Amino acid sequence: MNELRTHLKDLIDKAAWEWLEQHATAGRLLIVTSNLELVEVGLALAEDDISIIKQWLDDGWLYRPTEAEINHWQTHQDLEFETLIIQPFVLSRVLIRS
């Protein structure tokens, strides 16, 4: 599992909304809140840990973007997102600029 964790860390990248929009439209974009790490969610998906994924979904820590969020991101094209692809999903969160 340590090798998978390292591999997933290496796969984390940045993306613009224009790249993510097609995944949101297809229902494959999952937003990861700051309560979780992308790698932890990626591991759970890769290992098919349904119980923890369901708990995160129920808690609202992992969710599909809302229409309001999508509209906001479409008008703020300068935003960057941290992303991790775990087929067929794209895990993402907006990067906070300091």
Backbone as CSV, one residue per row, in Angstrom:
resi,resn,N_x,N_y,N_z,CA_x,CA_y,CA_z,C_x,C_y,C_z
1,MET,0.820,-1.188,0.000,0.000,0.000,0.000,0.861,1.248,0.000
2,ASN,2.025,1.194,0.604,2.923,2.337,0.642,3.348,2.749,-0.764
3,GLU,3.576,1.760,-1.644,3.942,2.061,-3.023,2.798,2.755,-3.741
4,LEU,1.581,2.308,-3.511,0.424,2.936,-4.136,0.274,4.378,-3.642
5,ARG,0.436,4.595,-2.353,0.349,5.954,-1.782,1.380,6.869,-2.445
6,THR,2.609,6.395,-2.584,3.666,7.178,-3.221,3.318,7.454,-4.677
7,HIS,2.833,6.444,-5.364,2.447,6.604,-6.767,1.329,7.641,-6.908
8,LEU,0.326,7.580,-6.041,-0.775,8.535,-6.111,-0.300,9.955,-5.815
9,LYS,0.601,10.106,-4.852,1.164,11.437,-4.571,1.833,12.008,-5.806
10,ASP,2.543,11.160,-6.527,3.224,11.603,-7.751,2.243,11.999,-8.851
11,LEU,1.026,11.487,-8.807,0.033,11.776,-9.840,-0.757,13.063,-9.589
12,ILE,-0.644,13.634,-8.406,-1.359,14.875,-8.108,-0.796,15.984,-8.986
13,ASP,-1.712,16.731,-9.598,-1.310,17.794,-10.520,-2.269,18.967,-10.366
14,LYS,-2.004,20.021,-11.108,-2.877,21.193,-11.134,-3.605,21.225,-12.467
15,ALA,-4.832,21.751,-12.432,-5.623,21.845,-13.656,-6.461,23.109,-13.615
16,ALA,-6.755,23.608,-14.793,-7.674,24.735,-14.937,-9.093,24.199,-15.056
17,TRP,-10.071,25.062,-14.791,-11.468,24.643,-14.857,-11.826,24.124,-16.247
18,GLU,-11.287,24.740,-17.299,-11.660,24.322,-18.654,-11.372,22.837,-18.888
19,TRP,-10.369,22.290,-18.217,-10.080,20.860,-18.332,-11.049,20.042,-17.481
20,LEU,-11.412,20.565,-16.321,-12.275,19.813,-15.406,-13.753,19.848,-15.795
21,GLU,-14.143,20.871,-16.528,-15.556,21.067,-16.843,-16.185,19.852,-17.530
22,GLN,-15.469,19.252,-18.462,-16.010,18.078,-19.160,-16.243,16.912,-18.202
23,HIS,-15.400,16.790,-17.200,-15.566,15.712,-16.214,-16.754,15.998,-15.288
24,ALA,-16.953,17.279,-14.963,-18.112,17.653,-14.146,-19.403,17.352,-14.899
25,THR,-19.431,17.717,-16.167,-20.611,17.482,-17.002,-20.934,15.993,-17.097
26,ALA,-19.899,15.177,-17.150,-20.083,13.720,-17.252,-20.341,13.057,-15.898
27,GLY,-20.308,13.834,-14.810,-20.562,13.269,-13.482,-19.377,12.548,-12.879
28,ARG,-18.187,12.779,-13.422,-16.992,12.081,-12.927,-16.137,12.927,-11.995
29,LEU,-16.477,14.212,-11.833,-15.690,15.090,-10.976,-16.198,14.995,-9.544
30,LEU,-15.297,14.705,-8.630,-15.621,14.659,-7.208,-14.779,15.706,-6.495
31,ILE,-15.424,16.525,-5.694,-14.734,17.556,-4.933,-14.372,16.984,-3.566
32,VAL,-13.125,17.185,-3.192,-12.606,16.719,-1.913,-12.434,17.945,-1.017
33,THR,-13.111,17.960,0.123,-12.998,19.114,1.019,-11.656,19.097,1.746
34,SER,-11.387,20.184,2.440,-10.111,20.310,3.149,-9.999,19.342,4.328
35,ASN,-11.090,18.679,4.702,-11.055,17.680,5.783,-10.277,16.429,5.385
36,LEU,-10.101,16.235,4.058,-9.461,15.028,3.537,-8.288,15.386,2.636
37,GLU,-7.395,14.438,2.479,-6.287,14.563,1.535,-6.676,13.850,0.248
38,LEU,-6.266,14.411,-0.875,-6.559,13.767,-2.155,-6.041,12.340,-2.192
39,VAL,-4.850,12.120,-1.654,-4.248,10.782,-1.682,-5.089,9.793,-0.874
40,GLU,-5.604,10.223,0.261,-6.424,9.320,1.079,-7.693,8.907,0.331
41,VAL,-8.311,9.867,-0.330,-9.518,9.562,-1.099,-9.162,8.671,-2.287
42,GLY,-8.050,8.983,-2.937,-7.593,8.167,-4.054,-7.333,6.733,-3.641
43,LEU,-6.707,6.546,-2.493,-6.463,5.193,-1.980,-7.772,4.451,-1.737
44,ALA,-8.718,5.134,-1.107,-10.007,4.496,-0.812,-10.716,4.081,-2.099
45,LEU,-10.667,4.949,-3.120,-11.286,4.590,-4.399,-10.549,3.440,-5.069
46,ALA,-9.234,3.509,-5.074,-8.426,2.459,-5.722,-8.627,1.110,-5.042
47,GLU,-8.826,1.131,-3.732,-8.999,-0.107,-2.969,-10.472,-0.481,-2.809
48,ASP,-11.362,0.303,-3.424,-12.795,0.036,-3.397,-13.324,-0.059,-1.959
49,ASP,-12.876,0.868,-1.110,-13.304,0.911,0.291,-14.644,1.641,0.375
50,ILE,-15.691,0.935,0.037,-17.022,1.524,-0.101,-17.511,2.148,1.204
51,SER,-17.219,1.536,2.337,-17.756,2.046,3.603,-17.199,3.433,3.925
52,ILE,-15.908,3.661,3.738,-15.337,4.977,4.053,-15.768,6.007,3.009
53,ILE,-15.855,5.599,1.753,-16.306,6.518,0.704,-17.749,6.950,0.982
54,LYS,-18.592,6.002,1.352,-19.983,6.327,1.695,-20.036,7.278,2.878
55,GLN,-19.184,7.050,3.874,-19.166,7.936,5.046,-18.776,9.359,4.639
56,TRP,-17.740,9.486,3.787,-17.307,10.817,3.318,-18.405,11.494,2.519
57,LEU,-19.103,10.723,1.672,-20.219,11.286,0.908,-21.328,11.745,1.847
58,ASP,-21.678,10.922,2.826,-22.717,11.267,3.798,-22.339,12.505,4.609
59,ASP,-21.047,12.629,4.945,-20.563,13.769,5.738,-20.397,15.035,4.899
60,GLY,-20.461,14.893,3.567,-20.265,16.044,2.691,-18.814,16.384,2.457
61,TRP,-17.923,15.491,2.833,-16.481,15.737,2.647,-16.027,15.367,1.240
62,LEU,-16.839,14.613,0.543,-16.605,14.197,-0.834,-17.946,14.337,-1.541
63,TYR,-17.961,15.089,-2.640,-19.245,15.343,-3.300,-19.040,15.762,-4.757
64,ARG,-20.115,15.672,-5.520,-20.118,16.203,-6.886,-20.359,17.701,-6.772
65,PRO,-19.738,18.493,-7.617,-19.913,19.946,-7.504,-21.356,20.371,-7.737
66,THR,-21.743,21.421,-7.027,-23.087,21.956,-7.179,-23.149,22.820,-8.443
67,GLU,-24.345,23.070,-8.894,-24.530,23.938,-10.057,-23.984,25.343,-9.774
68,ALA,-24.171,25.824,-8.539,-23.653,27.145,-8.167,-22.120,27.178,-8.244
69,GLU,-21.479,26.118,-7.770,-20.013,26.050,-7.855,-19.558,26.037,-9.318
70,ILE,-20.217,25.233,-10.125,-19.856,25.144,-11.541,-20.003,26.515,-12.206
71,ASN,-21.108,27.197,-11.939,-21.311,28.534,-12.510,-20.220,29.498,-12.053
72,HIS,-19.854,29.428,-10.790,-18.793,30.291,-10.252,-17.462,29.998,-10.945
73,TRP,-17.132,28.741,-11.081,-15.858,28.368,-11.695,-15.816,28.738,-13.170
74,GLN,-16.960,28.698,-13.837,-17.002,29.083,-15.251,-16.720,30.567,-15.435
75,THR,-17.053,31.370,-14.451,-16.817,32.818,-14.552,-15.490,33.240,-13.933
76,HIS,-14.802,32.319,-13.292,-13.493,32.601,-12.681,-12.463,31.639,-13.263
77,GLN,-12.181,31.823,-14.532,-11.297,30.919,-15.264,-9.859,30.929,-14.753
78,ASP,-9.506,31.880,-13.898,-8.135,31.953,-13.395,-7.880,31.015,-12.214
79,LEU,-8.900,30.353,-11.722,-8.733,29.444,-10.593,-7.946,28.202,-11.010
80,GLU,-7.153,27.709,-10.079,-6.447,26.442,-10.289,-7.001,25.407,-9.326
81,PHE,-6.986,24.180,-9.779,-7.487,23.061,-8.992,-6.379,22.033,-8.822
82,GLU,-6.303,21.480,-7.625,-5.429,20.339,-7.373,-6.223,19.109,-7.790
83,THR,-5.616,18.221,-8.557,-6.367,17.085,-9.087,-5.622,15.763,-8.945
84,LEU,-6.406,14.711,-8.900,-5.880,13.349,-8.896,-6.879,12.483,-9.659
85,ILE,-6.413,11.824,-10.701,-7.285,10.969,-11.506,-7.233,9.543,-10.970
86,ILE,-8.402,9.051,-10.594,-8.591,7.646,-10.210,-9.745,7.176,-11.077
87,GLN,-9.425,6.567,-12.193,-10.415,6.205,-13.201,-11.608,5.491,-12.583
88,PRO,-12.809,5.880,-12.881,-13.208,6.864,-13.874,-13.380,8.264,-13.309
89,PHE,-12.941,8.492,-12.069,-13.180,9.766,-11.403,-11.968,10.690,-11.468
90,VAL,-12.283,11.974,-11.326,-11.251,12.993,-11.146,-11.537,13.631,-9.796
91,LEU,-10.604,13.487,-8.890,-10.709,14.110,-7.562,-10.114,15.510,-7.665
92,SER,-10.730,16.464,-7.003,-10.236,17.822,-7.160,-10.603,18.685,-5.970
93,ARG,-9.873,19.781,-5.840,-10.207,20.846,-4.906,-9.603,22.137,-5.439
94,VAL,-10.269,23.254,-5.140,-9.758,24.548,-5.562,-8.541,24.874,-4.719
95,LEU,-7.480,25.305,-5.368,-6.290,25.726,-4.649,-6.521,27.124,-4.088
96,ILE,-6.209,27.302,-2.835,-6.357,28.598,-2.179,-5.079,29.400,-2.425
97,ARG,-5.258,30.584,-2.940,-4.088,31.448,-3.196,-3.845,32.327,-1.996
98,SER,-2.593,32.452,-1.644,-2.292,33.289,-0.478,-1.922,34.685,-0.902
